[in-house]
Amino acid sequence: MAEGNVLAKGAYAATPDQTTGAELVDRPCNLRGVWVTPHASQDIDIFFRNGSVSGTTLMTMQVNASLDVQGFTFPGNGIRFDSALWVQGDDDATKIKSITAFYQ
């Protein structure tokens, strides 16, 4: 199997908030999949940004708090982040227990 077809690494972020967020990957990468564990009883939107907390939002994921672990994988090479992969919640950090991203 060619290297381009392998999910090369996983990154983990606990409780990214709306103000600072969290850097998942500190270099250019392709997001291949993501899994989120909600913590609170309220739904939350999670923003995946290019480069920093103020970077362009390349994907928004709506997380249903009544479900346990939620996520998906992307077809092909996934979503390209040209400088870094940054994640940010739409509210305080207590609504997200963890985020695991798969990238290459």
N, C-alpha and C positions, 0 to 999 in steps of 0.2 A: 504494500500500500504506500503510495506517495506521501511525503511529509505534509503536503497541503491538504490531505484528507484526514489528518489526525488532529483531534482536539489536544493541543500541545500542553496547555497549562490551565490551572484553575486559580482564581483569585477570590478572596473572601473579605467581605466588609461587614462589620457589625454596626448597626444603628447610624446610618448616614442621615443627618438632619437637613432642614431646609436652608440653613444659613451657610454652613461650610461644606456639607456633603462629604464624600470620601473618594479618594483616588483609588481605583481598583487596579489599574495598569498604568505604569509611568512611561510608556513608550507607545509608538504607533502599533495598532493591533486590529484584528478582526474579531468582533464579538460573535461567538459561535453558538452560545446558549446561556441561559440564565435561570437560576432557581431562587425563589424568595420564600422566606418563612416570616409571616406576619406575627406581630407580638400583641397588638391591642385588639379591641373589639370594633374599631372603625376602619373602613376601607381607606386605602392610600394610593396615591399616584407616585410612581418612581420615575425619575428623569435620568436618562443616560446621555451625558453631554460629552462633547469633543473637547478635550484639553483641560478644562477647569470648571469651577462652579458657575462661571458666567459664559461658558462656551455654548456653541450651537447644540440644541437638543436634537439628537439623532433618533431617539426612540423614547416613548412614554409607555410604561406598563401600569395597568390598573390592577391592584391587588385586592382581592376580596378577603376580608379579615375572618370570615366564617369558615374558610378553607384552611387546610394545614399548609403543606409545601406546594407552591405553584411555580410553574416555569415552562420553558419550551426551548427547542433548539431551532436554529435558523438553517434554511437550505443553502446549498452552495457554500460560498465563503463567508456568509454572515454579513454583519454590518461593519463597515470600515471606519475606524477612528484614526484620524491622521496624526494626532499628536499625543493623546493619552485618553484613557477611558475613565470618566468621572461619573459618579452616581450621586443622586440627590433625592431626598424625599420631599413631599409637598407639605409636611408638617413636622412636628417635633420627632426626635429620634426614637421615642418610645413605641412607635407604631410598627417598627421593623425589628425583627429579631436577628435576621441575617440575610445576606445576599451572597450567592456564589455565582461567579461568572466563569464561563469557559471561553478561552480565547486562543489565538495563535498569532 
